[in-house]
């Protein structure tokens, strides 16, 4: 049983040690993916709320929902 886990864990340890190596910048950049810069995006700061009916998010009233709860 120890051999069953030893081999995959060794492969994972070797793989991760190569990623942490300074020369493997290309692999690290590939695995991290591109940076997403949404700091100054106006859609993120103030999203459009088309179809918003005065802040209602549910068509069922709260009193009707509470009726189903046990007392």
PQR file with spaces between the fields and no chain letter, atoms N, CA, C, O and H, PARSE charges and radii, in Angstrom:
ATOM       1  N    UNK     1       0.821   -1.189    0.000 -0.4000 1.5000
ATOM       2  CA   UNK     1       0.000    0.000    0.000 -0.0000 2.0000
ATOM       3  C    UNK     1       0.871    1.261    0.000  0.5500 1.7000
ATOM       4  O    UNK     1       0.513    2.267   -0.613 -0.5500 1.4000
ATOM       5  N    UNK     2       2.009    1.200    0.688 -0.4000 1.5000
ATOM       6  CA   UNK     2       2.868    2.379    0.729 -0.0000 2.0000
ATOM       7  C    UNK     2       3.464    2.669   -0.646  0.5500 1.7000
ATOM       8  O    UNK     2       3.665    3.834   -0.990 -0.5500 1.4000
ATOM       9  H    UNK     2       2.299    0.383    1.186  0.4000 1.0000
ATOM      10  N    UNK     3       3.748    1.642   -1.434 -0.4000 1.5000
ATOM      11  CA   UNK     3       4.257    1.856   -2.795 -0.0000 2.0000
ATOM      12  C    UNK     3       3.189    2.490   -3.684  0.5500 1.7000
ATOM      13  O    UNK     3       3.492    3.264   -4.592 -0.5500 1.4000
ATOM      14  H    UNK     3       3.585    0.696   -1.155  0.4000 1.0000
ATOM      15  N    UNK     4       1.955    2.149   -3.407 -0.4000 1.5000
ATOM      16  CA   UNK     4       0.853    2.700   -4.192 -0.0000 2.0000
ATOM      17  C    UNK     4       0.792    4.219   -4.049  0.5500 1.7000
ATOM      18  O    UNK     4       0.510    4.923   -5.019 -0.5500 1.4000
ATOM      19  H    UNK     4       1.708    1.520   -2.669  0.4000 1.0000
ATOM      20  N    UNK     5       1.053    4.721   -2.855 -0.4000 1.5000
ATOM      21  CA   UNK     5       1.013    6.156   -2.616 -0.0000 2.0000
ATOM      22  C    UNK     5       2.373    6.823   -2.798  0.5500 1.7000
ATOM      23  O    UNK     5       2.437    8.012   -3.111 -0.5500 1.4000
ATOM      24  H    UNK     5       1.282    4.149   -2.067  0.4000 1.0000
ATOM      25  N    UNK     6       3.447    6.086   -2.608 -0.4000 1.5000
ATOM      26  CA   UNK     6       4.785    6.657   -2.682 -0.0000 2.0000
ATOM      27  C    UNK     6       5.110    7.161   -4.086  0.5500 1.7000
ATOM      28  O    UNK     6       5.645    8.259   -4.238 -0.5500 1.4000
ATOM      29  H    UNK     6       3.395    5.121   -2.354  0.4000 1.0000
ATOM      30  N    UNK     7       4.798    6.386   -5.098 -0.4000 1.5000
ATOM      31  CA   UNK     7       5.146    6.753   -6.477 -0.0000 2.0000
ATOM      32  C    UNK     7       4.414    8.019   -6.934  0.5500 1.7000
ATOM      33  O    UNK     7       5.070    8.944   -7.414 -0.5500 1.4000
ATOM      34  H    UNK     7       4.363    5.493   -4.974  0.4000 1.0000
ATOM      35  N    UNK     8       3.073    8.101   -6.807 -0.4000 1.5000
ATOM      36  CA   UNK     8       2.404    9.342   -7.242 -0.0000 2.0000
ATOM      37  C    UNK     8       2.822   10.573   -6.428  0.5500 1.7000
ATOM      38  O    UNK     8       2.964   11.665   -6.978 -0.5500 1.4000
ATOM      39  H    UNK     8       2.540    7.349   -6.418  0.4000 1.0000
ATOM      40  N    UNK     9       3.016   10.393   -5.121 -0.4000 1.5000
ATOM      41  CA   UNK     9       3.422   11.533   -4.298 -0.0000 2.0000
ATOM      42  C    UNK     9       4.827   12.004   -4.652  0.5500 1.7000
ATOM      43  O    UNK     9       5.111   13.200   -4.583 -0.5500 1.4000
ATOM      44  H    UNK     9       2.900    9.506   -4.674  0.4000 1.0000
ATOM      45  N    UNK    10       5.699   11.094   -5.024 -0.4000 1.5000
ATOM      46  CA   UNK    10       7.041   11.467   -5.451 -0.0000 2.0000
ATOM      47  C    UNK    10       6.985   12.245   -6.755  0.5500 1.7000
ATOM      48  O    UNK    10       7.686   13.244   -6.916 -0.5500 1.4000
ATOM      49  H    UNK    10       5.469   10.122   -5.081  0.4000 1.0000
ATOM      50  N    UNK    11       6.152   11.792   -7.687 -0.4000 1.5000
ATOM      51  CA   UNK    11       6.007   12.495   -8.966 -0.0000 2.0000
ATOM      52  C    UNK    11       5.459   13.905   -8.735  0.5500 1.7000
ATOM      53  O    UNK    11       5.931   14.864   -9.344 -0.5500 1.4000
ATOM      54  H    UNK    11       5.582   10.981   -7.556  0.4000 1.0000
ATOM      55  N    UNK    12       4.476   14.027   -7.866 -0.4000 1.5000
ATOM      56  CA   UNK    12       3.893   15.342   -7.565 -0.0000 2.0000
ATOM      57  C    UNK    12       4.937   16.246   -6.912  0.5500 1.7000
ATOM      58  O    UNK    12       5.033   17.425   -7.253 -0.5500 1.4000
ATOM      59  H    UNK    12       4.092   13.248   -7.370  0.4000 1.0000
ATOM      60  N    UNK    13       5.720   15.706   -5.975 -0.4000 1.5000
ATOM      61  CA   UNK    13       6.746   16.509   -5.297 -0.0000 2.0000
ATOM      62  C    UNK    13       7.802   16.986   -6.282  0.5500 1.7000
ATOM      63  O    UNK    13       8.234   18.137   -6.218 -0.5500 1.4000
ATOM      64  H    UNK    13       5.642   14.748   -5.698  0.4000 1.0000
ATOM      65  N    UNK    14       8.224   16.111   -7.195 -0.4000 1.5000
ATOM      66  CA   UNK    14       9.221   16.523   -8.186 -0.0000 2.0000
ATOM      67  C    UNK    14       8.657   17.578   -9.129  0.5500 1.7000
ATOM      68  O    UNK    14       9.344   18.542   -9.468 -0.5500 1.4000
ATOM      69  H    UNK    14       7.873   15.176   -7.247  0.4000 1.0000
ATOM      70  N    UNK    15       7.422   17.399   -9.548 -0.4000 1.5000
ATOM      71  CA   UNK    15       6.778   18.368  -10.437 -0.0000 2.0000
ATOM      72  C    UNK    15       6.680   19.739   -9.774  0.5500 1.7000
ATOM      73  O    UNK    15       7.004   20.754  -10.391 -0.5500 1.4000
ATOM      74  H    UNK    15       6.865   16.616   -9.273  0.4000 1.0000
ATOM      75  N    UNK    16       6.237   19.769   -8.529 -0.4000 1.5000
ATOM      76  CA   UNK    16       6.083   21.046   -7.835 -0.0000 2.0000
ATOM      77  C    UNK    16       7.428   21.675   -7.502  0.5500 1.7000
ATOM      78  O    UNK    16       7.533   22.900   -7.448 -0.5500 1.4000
ATOM      79  H    UNK    16       5.974   18.945   -8.027  0.4000 1.0000
ATOM      80  N    UNK    17       8.438   20.879   -7.280 -0.4000 1.5000
ATOM      81  CA   UNK    17       9.751   21.462   -7.013 -0.0000 2.0000
ATOM      82  C    UNK    17      10.318   22.115   -8.270  0.5500 1.7000
ATOM      83  O    UNK    17      11.073   23.083   -8.175 -0.5500 1.4000
ATOM      84  H    UNK    17       8.353   19.884   -7.323  0.4000 1.0000
ATOM      85  N    UNK    18       9.968   21.606   -9.431 -0.4000 1.5000
ATOM      86  CA   UNK    18      10.419   22.225  -10.677 -0.0000 2.0000
ATOM      87  C    UNK    18       9.661   23.516  -10.962  0.5500 1.7000
ATOM      88  O    UNK    18      10.223   24.444  -11.544 -0.5500 1.4000
ATOM      89  H    UNK    18       9.355   20.820   -9.508  0.4000 1.0000
ATOM      90  N    UNK    19       8.417   23.588  -10.570 -0.4000 1.5000
ATOM      91  CA   UNK    19       7.635   24.810  -10.769 -0.0000 2.0000
ATOM      92  C    UNK    19       8.171   25.923   -9.873  0.5500 1.7000
ATOM      93  O    UNK    19       8.196   27.083  -10.285 -0.5500 1.4000
ATOM      94  H    UNK    19       7.960   22.834  -10.098  0.4000 1.0000
ATOM      95  N    UNK    20       8.600   25.591   -8.662 -0.4000 1.5000
ATOM      96  CA   UNK    20       9.107   26.594   -7.732 -0.0000 2.0000
ATOM      97  C    UNK    20      10.506   27.062   -8.113  0.5500 1.7000
ATOM      98  O    UNK    20      10.991   28.054   -7.570 -0.5500 1.4000
ATOM      99  H    UNK    20       8.580   24.649   -8.328  0.4000 1.0000
ATOM     100  N    UNK    21      11.139   26.387   -9.007 -0.4000 1.5000
ATOM     101  CA   UNK    21      12.491   26.750   -9.424 -0.0000 2.0000
ATOM     102  C    UNK    21      12.434   28.034  -10.245  0.5500 1.7000
ATOM     103  O    UNK    21      11.516   28.210  -11.045 -0.5500 1.4000
ATOM     104  H    UNK    21      10.745   25.581   -9.448  0.4000 1.0000
ATOM     105  N    UNK    22      13.406   28.938  -10.060 -0.4000 1.5000
ATOM     106  CA   UNK    22      13.364   30.227  -10.773 -0.0000 2.0000
ATOM     107  C    UNK    22      13.415   30.095  -12.296  0.5500 1.7000
ATOM     108  O    UNK    22      12.911   30.969  -13.001 -0.5500 1.4000
ATOM     109  H    UNK    22      14.153   28.795   -9.410  0.4000 1.0000
ATOM     110  N    UNK    23      14.011   29.025  -12.814 -0.4000 1.5000
ATOM     111  CA   UNK    23      14.108   28.882  -14.264 -0.0000 2.0000
ATOM     112  C    UNK    23      12.793   28.448  -14.897  0.5500 1.7000
ATOM     113  O    UNK    23      12.646   28.506  -16.117 -0.5500 1.4000
ATOM     114  H    UNK    23      14.421   28.315  -12.241  0.4000 1.0000
ATOM     115  N    UNK    24      11.851   28.020  -14.097 -0.4000 1.5000
ATOM     116  CA   UNK    24      10.597   27.526  -14.659 -0.0000 2.0000
ATOM     117  C    UNK    24       9.534   28.616  -14.701  0.5500 1.7000
ATOM     118  O    UNK    24       8.352   28.340  -14.495 -0.5500 1.4000
ATOM     119  H    UNK    24      11.970   27.972  -13.105  0.4000 1.0000
ATOM     120  N    UNK    25       9.940   29.830  -14.961 -0.4000 1.5000
ATOM     121  CA   UNK    25       9.006   30.966  -15.016 -0.0000 2.0000
ATOM     122  C    UNK    25       7.957   30.761  -16.101  0.5500 1.7000
ATOM     123  O    UNK    25       6.796   31.124  -15.912 -0.5500 1.4000
ATOM     124  H    UNK    25      10.900   30.054  -15.128  0.4000 1.0000
ATOM     125  N    UNK    26       8.346   30.187  -17.225 -0.4000 1.5000
ATOM     126  CA   UNK    26       7.417   29.966  -18.324 -0.0000 2.0000
ATOM     127  C    UNK    26       6.294   29.019  -17.912  0.5500 1.7000
ATOM     128  O    UNK    26       5.137   29.256  -18.259 -0.5500 1.4000
ATOM     129  H    UNK    26       9.289   29.892  -17.379  0.4000 1.0000
ATOM     130  N    UNK    27       6.607   27.964  -17.187 -0.4000 1.5000
ATOM     131  CA   UNK    27       5.586   27.015  -16.729 -0.0000 2.0000
ATOM     132  C    UNK    27       4.670   27.687  -15.710  0.5500 1.7000
ATOM     133  O    UNK    27       3.451   27.523  -15.758 -0.5500 1.4000
ATOM     134  H    UNK    27       7.547   27.771  -16.905  0.4000 1.0000
ATOM     135  N    UNK    28       5.261   28.442  -14.794 -0.4000 1.5000
ATOM     136  CA   UNK    28       4.457   29.112  -13.780 -0.0000 2.0000
ATOM     137  C    UNK    28       3.504   30.125  -14.405  0.5500 1.7000
ATOM     138  O    UNK    28       2.340   30.206  -14.014 -0.5500 1.4000
ATOM     139  H    UNK    28       6.251   28.576  -14.755  0.4000 1.0000
ATOM     140  N    UNK    29       3.990   30.896  -15.369 -0.4000 1.5000
ATOM     141  CA   UNK    29       3.128   31.869  -16.043 -0.0000 2.0000
ATOM     142  C    UNK    29       2.000   31.175  -16.798  0.5500 1.7000
ATOM     143  O    UNK    29       0.876   31.676  -16.844 -0.5500 1.4000
ATOM     144  H    UNK    29       4.936   30.831  -15.686  0.4000 1.0000
ATOM     145  N    UNK    30       2.303   30.021  -17.390 -0.4000 1.5000
ATOM     146  CA   UNK    30       1.273   29.286  -18.125 -0.0000 2.0000
ATOM     147  C    UNK    30       0.198   28.762  -17.173  0.5500 1.7000
ATOM     148  O    UNK    30      -0.991   28.841  -17.478 -0.5500 1.4000
ATOM     149  H    UNK    30       3.216   29.614  -17.353  0.4000 1.0000
ATOM     150  N    UNK    31       0.610   28.229  -16.023 -0.4000 1.5000
ATOM     151  CA   UNK    31      -0.354   27.661  -15.086 -0.0000 2.0000
ATOM     152  C    UNK    31      -1.147   28.737  -14.350  0.5500 1.7000
ATOM     153  O    UNK    31      -2.302   28.510  -13.989 -0.5500 1.4000
ATOM     154  H    UNK    31       1.576   28.165  -15.775  0.4000 1.0000
ATOM     155  N    UNK    32      -0.549   29.895  -14.124 -0.4000 1.5000
ATOM     156  CA   UNK    32      -1.259   30.978  -13.446 -0.0000 2.0000
ATOM     157  C    UNK    32      -2.291   31.650  -14.340  0.5500 1.7000
ATOM     158  O    UNK    32      -3.305   32.141  -13.844 -0.5500 1.4000
ATOM     159  H    UNK    32       0.389   30.079  -14.418  0.4000 1.0000
ATOM     160  N    UNK    33      -2.057   31.681  -15.631 -0.4000 1.5000
ATOM     161  CA   UNK    33      -2.975   32.329  -16.556 -0.0000 2.0000
ATOM     162  C    UNK    33      -2.761   33.825  -16.586  0.5500 1.7000
ATOM     163  O    UNK    33      -1.957   34.359  -15.822 -0.5500 1.4000
ATOM     164  H    UNK    33      -1.234   31.282  -16.034  0.4000 1.0000
ATOM     165  N    UNK    34      -3.473   34.502  -17.463 -0.4000 1.5000
ATOM     166  CA   UNK    34      -3.296   35.954  -17.569 -0.0000 2.0000
ATOM     167  C    UNK    34      -3.919   36.677  -16.374  0.5500 1.7000
ATOM     168  O    UNK    34      -4.891   36.212  -15.779 -0.5500 1.4000
ATOM     169  H    UNK    34      -4.126   34.068  -18.084  0.4000 1.0000
ATOM     170  N    UNK    35      -3.332   37.824  -16.045 -0.4000 1.5000
ATOM     171  CA   UNK    35      -3.894   38.636  -14.973 -0.0000 2.0000
ATOM     172  C    UNK    35      -5.149   39.343  -15.471  0.5500 1.7000
ATOM     173  O    UNK    35      -5.199   39.825  -16.603 -0.5500 1.4000
ATOM     174  H    UNK    35      -2.542   38.202  -16.528  0.4000 1.0000
ATOM     175  N    UNK    36      -6.143   39.396  -14.621 -0.4000 1.5000
ATOM     176  CA   UNK    36      -7.385   40.074  -14.961 -0.0000 2.0000
ATOM     177  C    UNK    36      -7.393   41.402  -14.218  0.5500 1.7000
ATOM     178  O    UNK    36      -7.374   41.430  -12.988 -0.5500 1.4000
ATOM     179  H    UNK    36      -6.101   39.004  -13.702  0.4000 1.0000
ATOM     180  N    UNK    37      -7.422   42.495  -14.961 -0.4000 1.5000
ATOM     181  CA   UNK    37      -7.385   43.818  -14.371 -0.0000 2.0000
ATOM     182  C    UNK    37      -8.771   44.439  -14.467  0.5500 1.7000
ATOM     183  O    UNK    37      -9.153   44.958  -15.516 -0.5500 1.4000
ATOM     184  H    UNK    37      -7.437   42.472  -15.961  0.4000 1.0000
ATOM     185  N    UNK    38      -9.520   44.386  -13.376 -0.4000 1.5000
ATOM     186  CA   UNK    38     -10.864   44.965  -13.346 -0.0000 2.0000
ATOM     187  C    UNK    38     -10.962   46.072  -12.304  0.5500 1.7000
ATOM     188  O    UNK    38     -12.059   46.415  -11.865 -0.5500 1.4000
ATOM     189  H    UNK    38      -9.210   43.965  -12.524  0.4000 1.0000
ATOM     190  N    UNK    39      -9.825   46.630  -11.906 -0.4000 1.5000
ATOM     191  CA   UNK    39      -9.844   47.658  -10.868 -0.0000 2.0000
ATOM     192  C    UNK    39     -10.596   48.912  -11.303  0.5500 1.7000
ATOM     193  O    UNK    39     -11.365   49.475  -10.524 -0.5500 1.4000
ATOM     194  H    UNK    39      -8.933   46.351  -12.262  0.4000 1.0000
ATOM     195  N    UNK    40     -10.382   49.350  -12.536 -0.4000 1.5000
ATOM     196  CA   UNK    40     -10.988   50.586  -12.999 -0.0000 2.0000
ATOM     197  C    UNK    40     -12.123   50.362  -13.989  0.5500 1.7000
ATOM     198  O    UNK    40     -12.483   51.271  -14.737 -0.5500 1.4000
ATOM     199  H    UNK    40      -9.758   48.893  -13.170  0.4000 1.0000
ATOM     200  N    UNK    41     -12.679   49.175  -13.998 -0.4000 1.5000
ATOM     201  CA   UNK    41     -13.752   48.859  -14.929 -0.0000 2.0000
ATOM     202  C    UNK    41     -15.061   49.450  -14.413  0.5500 1.7000
ATOM     203  O    UNK    41     -15.502   49.084  -13.323 -0.5500 1.4000
ATOM     204  H    UNK    41     -12.386   48.437  -13.391  0.4000 1.0000
ATOM     205  N    UNK    42     -15.695   50.353  -15.161 -0.4000 1.5000
ATOM     206  CA   UNK    42     -16.938   50.978  -14.665 -0.0000 2.0000
ATOM     207  C    UNK    42     -18.083   49.975  -14.506  0.5500 1.7000
ATOM     208  O    UNK    42     -18.975   50.191  -13.685 -0.5500 1.4000
ATOM     209  H    UNK    42     -15.337   50.651  -16.046  0.4000 1.0000
ATOM     210  N    UNK    43     -18.074   48.888  -15.271 -0.4000 1.5000
ATOM     211  CA   UNK    43     -19.130   47.880  -15.115 -0.0000 2.0000
ATOM     212  C    UNK    43     -19.005   47.149  -13.786  0.5500 1.7000
ATOM     213  O    UNK    43     -20.009   46.707  -13.226 -0.5500 1.4000
ATOM     214  H    UNK    43     -17.349   48.713  -15.937  0.4000 1.0000
ATOM     215  N    UNK    44     -17.790   47.018  -13.277 -0.4000 1.5000
ATOM     216  CA   UNK    44     -17.581   46.371  -11.988 -0.0000 2.0000
ATOM     217  C    UNK    44     -17.948   47.303  -10.837  0.5500 1.7000
ATOM     218  O    UNK    44     -18.467   46.851   -9.816 -0.5500 1.4000
ATOM     219  H    UNK    44     -16.975   47.377  -13.732  0.4000 1.0000
ATOM     220  N    UNK    45     -17.682   48.598  -10.994 -0.4000 1.5000
ATOM     221  CA   UNK    45     -17.951   49.538   -9.925 -0.0000 2.0000
ATOM     222  C    UNK    45     -19.429   49.906   -9.821  0.5500 1.7000
ATOM     223  O    UNK    45     -19.949   50.068   -8.717 -0.5500 1.4000
ATOM     224  H    UNK    45     -17.260   48.964  -11.824  0.4000 1.0000
ATOM     225  N    UNK    46     -20.102   50.040  -10.951 -0.4000 1.5000
ATOM     226  CA   UNK    46     -21.507   50.437  -10.954 -0.0000 2.0000
ATOM     227  C    UNK    46     -22.246   49.628  -12.023  0.5500 1.7000
ATOM     228  O    UNK    46     -22.413   50.106  -13.145 -0.5500 1.4000
ATOM     229  H    UNK    46     -19.679   49.909  -11.847  0.4000 1.0000
ATOM     230  N    UNK    47     -22.694   48.405  -11.693 -0.4000 1.5000
ATOM     231  CA   UNK    47     -23.336   47.570  -12.706 -0.0000 2.0000
ATOM     232  C    UNK    47     -24.717   48.092  -13.093  0.5500 1.7000
ATOM     233  O    UNK    47     -25.398   48.734  -12.294 -0.5500 1.4000
ATOM     234  H    UNK    47     -22.558   48.016  -10.782  0.4000 1.0000
ATOM     235  N    UNK    48     -25.118   47.806  -14.328 -0.4000 1.5000
ATOM     236  CA   UNK    48     -26.456   48.180  -14.788 -0.0000 2.0000
ATOM     237  C    UNK    48     -27.490   47.293  -14.113  0.5500 1.7000
ATOM     238  O    UNK    48     -27.268   46.096  -13.931 -0.5500 1.4000
ATOM     239  H    UNK    48     -24.565   47.284  -14.977  0.4000 1.0000
ATOM     240  N    UNK    49     -28.622   47.885  -13.744 -0.4000 1.5000
ATOM     241  CA   UNK    49     -29.690   47.143  -13.080 -0.0000 2.0000
ATOM     242  C    UNK    49     -30.970   47.294  -13.884  0.5500 1.7000
ATOM     243  O    UNK    49     -31.973   47.799  -13.378 -0.5500 1.4000
ATOM     244  H    UNK    49     -28.803   48.857  -13.892  0.4000 1.0000
ATOM     245  N    UNK    50     -30.936   46.860  -15.123 -0.4000 1.5000
ATOM     246  CA   UNK    50     -32.128   46.934  -15.963 -0.0000 2.0000
ATOM     247  C    UNK    50     -33.181   45.962  -15.446  0.5500 1.7000
ATOM     248  O    UNK    50     -32.865   44.827  -15.087 -0.5500 1.4000
ATOM     249  H    UNK    50     -30.122   46.450  -15.533  0.4000 1.0000
ATOM     250  N    UNK    51     -34.419   46.405  -15.409 -0.4000 1.5000
ATOM     251  CA   UNK    51     -35.512   45.553  -14.960 -0.0000 2.0000
ATOM     252  C    UNK    51     -35.624   45.459  -13.452  0.5500 1.7000
ATOM     253  O    UNK    51     -36.337   44.590  -12.950 -0.5500 1.4000
ATOM     254  H    UNK    51     -34.675   47.327  -15.701  0.4000 1.0000
ATOM     255  N    UNK    52     -34.961   46.307  -12.728 -0.4000 1.5000
ATOM     256  CA   UNK    52     -35.028   46.283  -11.270 -0.0000 2.0000
ATOM     257  C    UNK    52     -36.299   46.999  -10.832  0.5500 1.7000
ATOM     258  O    UNK    52     -36.477   48.183  -11.119 -0.5500 1.4000
ATOM     259  H    UNK    52     -34.382   47.013  -13.136  0.4000 1.0000
ATOM     260  N    UNK    53     -37.176   46.292  -10.143 -0.4000 1.5000
ATOM     261  CA   UNK    53     -38.444   46.859   -9.692 -0.0000 2.0000
ATOM     262  C    UNK    53     -38.318   47.343   -8.248  0.5500 1.7000
ATOM     263  O    UNK    53     -38.732   46.661   -7.311 -0.5500 1.4000
ATOM     264  H    UNK    53     -37.031   45.330   -9.910  0.4000 1.0000
ATOM     265  N    UNK    54     -37.751   48.510   -8.090 -0.4000 1.5000
ATOM     266  CA   UNK    54     -37.616   49.167   -6.795 -0.0000 2.0000
ATOM     267  C    UNK    54     -36.944   48.277   -5.759  0.5500 1.7000
ATOM     268  O    UNK    54     -37.331   48.303   -4.590 -0.5500 1.4000
ATOM     269  H    UNK    54     -37.415   49.065   -8.851  0.4000 1.0000
ATOM     270  N    UNK    55     -35.965   47.505   -6.149 -0.4000 1.5000
ATOM     271  CA   UNK    55     -35.203   46.709   -5.214 -0.0000 2.0000
ATOM     272  C    UNK    55     -35.814   45.366   -4.853  0.5500 1.7000
ATOM     273  O    UNK    55     -35.282   44.683   -3.977 -0.5500 1.4000
ATOM     274  H    UNK    55     -35.651   47.484   -7.098  0.4000 1.0000
ATOM     275  N    UNK    56     -36.901   44.959   -5.482 -0.4000 1.5000
ATOM     276  CA   UNK    56     -37.493   43.654   -5.189 -0.0000 2.0000
ATOM     277  C    UNK    56     -36.697   42.567   -5.870  0.5500 1.7000
ATOM     278  O    UNK    56     -36.454   42.631   -7.075 -0.5500 1.4000
ATOM     279  H    UNK    56     -37.333   45.513   -6.193  0.4000 1.0000
ATOM     280  N    UNK    57     -36.285   41.561   -5.101 -0.4000 1.5000
ATOM     281  CA   UNK    57     -35.534   40.460   -5.686 -0.0000 2.0000
ATOM     282  C    UNK    57     -36.331   39.175   -5.707  0.5500 1.7000
ATOM     283  O    UNK    57     -35.868   38.168   -6.243 -0.5500 1.4000
ATOM     284  H    UNK    57     -36.482   41.509   -4.122  0.4000 1.0000
ATOM     285  N    UNK    58     -37.514   39.192   -5.137 -0.4000 1.5000
ATOM     286  CA   UNK    58     -38.346   37.993   -5.100 -0.0000 2.0000
ATOM     287  C    UNK    58     -39.770   38.377   -5.468  0.5500 1.7000
ATOM     288  O    UNK    58     -40.252   39.447   -5.098 -0.5500 1.4000
ATOM     289  H    UNK    58     -37.890   40.010   -4.702  0.4000 1.0000
ATOM     290  N    UNK    59     -40.433   37.498   -6.197 -0.4000 1.5000
ATOM     291  CA   UNK    59     -41.830   37.760   -6.545 -0.0000 2.0000
ATOM     292  C    UNK    59     -42.766   37.261   -5.456  0.5500 1.7000
ATOM     293  O    UNK    59     -43.946   37.610   -5.443 -0.5500 1.4000
ATOM     294  H    UNK    59     -40.041   36.629   -6.497  0.4000 1.0000
ATOM     295  N    UNK    60     -42.250   36.449   -4.544 -0.4000 1.5000
ATOM     296  CA   UNK    60     -43.050   35.928   -3.436 -0.0000 2.0000
ATOM     297  C    UNK    60     -42.784   36.782   -2.210  0.5500 1.7000
ATOM     298  O    UNK    60     -41.630   37.051   -1.877 -0.5500 1.4000
ATOM     299  H    UNK    60     -41.291   36.165   -4.554  0.4000 1.0000
ATOM     300  N    UNK    61     -43.831   37.206   -1.545 -0.4000 1.5000
ATOM     301  CA   UNK    61     -43.695   38.054   -0.365 -0.0000 2.0000
ATOM     302  C    UNK    61     -43.108   37.258    0.804  0.5500 1.7000
ATOM     303  O    UNK    61     -43.278   36.041    0.889 -0.5500 1.4000
ATOM     304  H    UNK    61     -44.769   36.987   -1.816  0.4000 1.0000
ATOM     305  N    UNK    62     -42.420   37.961    1.695 -0.4000 1.5000
ATOM     306  CA   UNK    62     -41.763   37.332    2.833 -0.0000 2.0000
ATOM     307  C    UNK    62     -42.772   36.627    3.736  0.5500 1.7000
ATOM     308  O    UNK    62     -42.488   35.541    4.242 -0.5500 1.4000
ATOM     309  H    UNK    62     -42.282   38.949    1.625  0.4000 1.0000
ATOM     310  N    UNK    63     -43.942   37.222    3.945 -0.4000 1.5000
ATOM     311  CA   UNK    63     -44.956   36.620    4.825 -0.0000 2.0000
ATOM     312  C    UNK    63     -45.398   35.259    4.294  0.5500 1.7000
ATOM     313  O    UNK    63     -45.662   34.348    5.080 -0.5500 1.4000
ATOM     314  H    UNK    63     -44.173   38.104    3.533  0.4000 1.0000
ATOM     315  N    UNK    64     -45.482   35.107    2.976 -0.4000 1.5000
ATOM     316  CA   UNK    64     -45.871   33.818    2.394 -0.0000 2.0000
ATOM     317  C    UNK    64     -44.772   32.782    2.565  0.5500 1.7000
ATOM     318  O    UNK    64     -45.057   31.603    2.773 -0.5500 1.4000
ATOM     319  H    UNK    64     -45.268   35.847    2.338  0.4000 1.0000
ATOM     320  N    UNK    65     -43.526   33.211    2.479 -0.4000 1.5000
ATOM     321  CA   UNK    65     -42.411   32.286    2.666 -0.0000 2.0000
ATOM     322  C    UNK    65     -42.335   31.788    4.107  0.5500 1.7000
ATOM     323  O    UNK    65     -42.017   30.623    4.345 -0.5500 1.4000
ATOM     324  H    UNK    65     -43.294   34.169    2.310  0.4000 1.0000
ATOM     325  N    UNK    66     -42.625   32.663    5.067 -0.4000 1.5000
ATOM     326  CA   UNK    66     -42.520   32.304    6.472 -0.0000 2.0000
ATOM     327  C    UNK    66     -43.617   31.324    6.883  0.5500 1.7000
ATOM     328  O    UNK    66     -43.436   30.561    7.832 -0.5500 1.4000
ATOM     329  H    UNK    66     -42.883   33.609    4.874  0.4000 1.0000
ATOM     330  N    UNK    67     -44.727   31.335    6.197 -0.4000 1.5000
ATOM     331  CA   UNK    67     -45.829   30.416    6.516 -0.0000 2.0000
ATOM     332  C    UNK    67     -45.380   28.956    6.402  0.5500 1.7000
ATOM     333  O    UNK    67     -45.896   28.104    7.126 -0.5500 1.4000
ATOM     334  H    UNK    67     -44.874   31.955    5.426  0.4000 1.0000
ATOM     335  N    UNK    68     -44.452   28.654    5.530 -0.4000 1.5000
ATOM     336  CA   UNK    68     -43.995   27.287    5.319 -0.0000 2.0000
ATOM     337  C    UNK    68     -43.033   26.811    6.401  0.5500 1.7000
ATOM     338  O    UNK    68     -42.776   25.611    6.499 -0.5500 1.4000
ATOM     339  H    UNK    68     -44.032   29.346    4.942  0.4000 1.0000
ATOM     340  N    UNK    69     -42.494   27.715    7.214 -0.4000 1.5000
ATOM     341  CA   UNK    69     -41.547   27.342    8.263 -0.0000 2.0000
ATOM     342  C    UNK    69     -42.278   26.688    9.438  0.5500 1.7000
ATOM     343  O    UNK    69     -43.411   27.061    9.740 -0.5500 1.4000
ATOM     344  H    UNK    69     -42.702   28.690    7.134  0.4000 1.0000
ATOM     345  N    UNK    70     -41.651   25.728   10.097 -0.4000 1.5000
ATOM     346  CA   UNK    70     -42.268   25.166   11.310 -0.0000 2.0000
ATOM     347  C    UNK    70     -42.176   26.155   12.453  0.5500 1.7000
ATOM     348  O    UNK    70     -41.246   26.957   12.523 -0.5500 1.4000
ATOM     349  H    UNK    70     -40.730   25.425    9.851  0.4000 1.0000
ATOM     350  N    UNK    71     -43.159   26.090   13.356 -0.4000 1.5000
ATOM     351  CA   UNK    71     -43.192   27.046   14.468 -0.0000 2.0000
ATOM     352  C    UNK    71     -42.524   26.505   15.690  0.5500 1.7000
ATOM     353  O    UNK    71     -42.466   27.185   16.714 -0.5500 1.4000
ATOM     354  H    UNK    71     -43.916   25.439   13.298  0.4000 1.0000
